Amino acid sequence: MLLAPCLLLLASCHDDPEPAHTQEEGPLPVITWVMSSGRFRIQAGETIQLVPDIEHLDETSAYVWTIEGEVVGHDNYYTFTTDEVGEYYVMLTVNNRFGEVSDEVKITVTEAENTELPEIPEMGSWKFPWTEINMAVGRTLKVRAYMTGTEEVSTVFTAQAEGCHTVTLTNPQDGSRQEVVINVCPPPGTHRRPSTGQAMVNRIYEYMPAPGHQVNGYIITGKAFPDDCTHEQACDSVLAHFSRMWSVSLGGQGGYLIAGFDHSVPNSEMTNGQSGYDLCIRSNPFSYQSEPGIIWVSQDDNGDGLPNDQWFELAGSEYGTDNHSVEYAITYYRPEKEKSAVGWRDANNDTGYIPYLSYWNPSPYYWQPWQAGASEMTFFGSRLRDRSTYEKGISDIPPYDWGYADNMGSDHQGRVGYFSISKARTWDGQPANLEYIDFVRIQTAQTGATPNLGEISTEVYYIGDCHLQ
């Protein structure tokens, strides 16, 4: 039912009536929280300090914090803690001379997790990222083994003539030998494929995430894969996610996916003589929560349509600095007990854990179905230094300047990052001078974790050819 407007007339005691007072108009306060969607998660017994950013304050401004209608504070911040599991809604009301506004945040308090951590084994025998590879004639690559507690075992191979070649490395610890097969292929460009007009990658060749709380299930999106999922089904699922712009998590440090195009993606700088972007990768970075992924590219040197060829890292802003480590390896060990953190040891003999967070993912193990038979997983690549912090319930994972997926750097417009093939580098840091690429590999680059957000894990929504967008 519509009500007719009611006019209230106020008479003055003076002979001559004065005009009614009109409230001054102007901008109301604006409340911003340093997190997404106004939601926090802590464990029972933890303390969180809510510190909003507020614009348009003046000398009349005051703060009122309430929980379920009860006033709990008047400061410009509020410290919350409880031992009771549940969901709590904290309301902040702020005023200025133009009026007042209120905003509410949700704090979810979960049971304290089991703090018992599994033992981390020794790294064991030496490990190899590959024992057979294809490369174009005229290029060089480094063949090396990964192990702890000994000097580097490696050799540099230069592809001087086409054909099959064998390199043998000897383990100084036990004298064992490992043969590595290198197939030297025709010169670069021999198997270049014309554009088809399809911008998005058309195949996922490998999806090998490291352990992580968003990989095999997530409270927001539900179960990611069936219990008996095969690797092929997982790859098909990733491609389906990309077609819908849905998130795919790569898990902790080193976790990766390999995607390919149905054509060769040209290098703008070498094709047109002008610098430009060639690859676009959609993710979900924020200025306070960036989870950078290192990008690798490859050409199909032997023309078999498979990513079994030499890889080149796209140099980002930290390439060659103290924040960047090359030739890095990390091994994760499957825990014997359910609902347990996952321990890791790297080639530097450093150790750590992927935390188990039941609120985000209550699965018994953060281990994927198609990796169920493995008691350990080793990932090879490069690493970026972890710069994450956690204080009073708030996590901060700042971005690097540019050059990484899922990283709110200067090369991102909204959630999409733009990348140049001209940044590809050889194993020794030299420009790779690739005229085009066929395959892309994205890897989580940091080993950090925070108590409320879990491990740093790169997310990817889409990979495309910029020239066809």
SULNORPE-V68090 format. One record per backbone hydrogen bond with DSSP energy under -0.5 kcal/mol. NH is the residue of the N-H (numbers start at 1). CO is the residue of the C=O. Records with the same first field share a line. If there is no record, write none. Layout:
NH: CO  CO
This chain:
8: 6
9: 7
11: 9
17: 15
30: 55
32: 53
35: 33
39: 36
40: 106
42: 108
44: 110
45: 82
46: 43
48: 80
49: 392
50: 48  78
51: 49
53: 32
54: 52
55: 30
61: 58
63: 74
64: 93
65: 73
66: 91
67: 70
68: 89
70: 67
72: 65
73: 65
78: 50
80: 48  78
82: 46
86: 109
88: 107
90: 88  105
91: 66  89
92: 103
93: 64
94: 101
95: 62
96: 99
99: 96
101: 94
103: 92
105: 90
106: 38
107: 88
108: 40  106
109: 86  107
110: 42  108
121: 119
127: 146
133: 181
134: 308
135: 183
137: 185
138: 159
139: 136
141: 157
143: 141  155
144: 142
145: 153
146: 127
153: 145
154: 152
155: 143
157: 141
159: 139  157
160: 158
163: 184
165: 182
167: 180
169: 178
171: 176
172: 170
175: 171
178: 169
180: 167
181: 131
182: 165
183: 133  181
184: 163  182
185: 135  183
190: 187
192: 189
199: 197
201: 463
202: 260
203: 260
205: 203  258
206: 258
208: 256
210: 250
215: 212
216: 212
218: 222
219: 360
222: 218
229: 226
234: 230
235: 231
236: 232
237: 233
238: 234
239: 235
240: 236
241: 237
242: 238
243: 239
244: 240  241
245: 242
246: 241
248: 460
250: 458
252: 211
254: 444
255: 252
256: 208
257: 442
258: 206
259: 440
260: 203
261: 438
264: 193
265: 437
266: 264
267: 435
268: 266
271: 267
272: 268
273: 268  269
274: 268
278: 419
279: 419
280: 464
281: 417
282: 462
283: 415
286: 289
289: 286
290: 397
291: 406
293: 405
294: 443
296: 441
297: 312
298: 439
299: 310
301: 299
303: 300
308: 306
310: 134
312: 297
313: 425
314: 295
315: 313  423
317: 402
319: 316
321: 318
324: 321
325: 383
328: 381
330: 379
331: 345
332: 377
333: 343
334: 375
339: 364
340: 364
342: 354
343: 333  341
344: 352
345: 331
346: 350
347: 329
349: 346
352: 344
354: 342
355: 353
357: 355
358: 356
361: 357
367: 365
371: 368
372: 369
374: 371
377: 332
379: 330
381: 328
383: 325
384: 445
385: 323
389: 396
391: 394
394: 391
396: 389
397: 288
399: 287
405: 293
407: 404
409: 407
410: 401
412: 409
413: 416
414: 412
416: 413
417: 281
418: 411
419: 279
423: 420
424: 421
425: 313
426: 430
429: 426
432: 424
437: 265
438: 298
439: 298
440: 259
441: 296
442: 257
443: 294
444: 255
445: 292
450: 454
454: 450
456: 448
457: 455
458: 251
460: 248
461: 282
462: 282
464: 280
465: 199
466: 278  464
467: 278
468: 465
469: 466
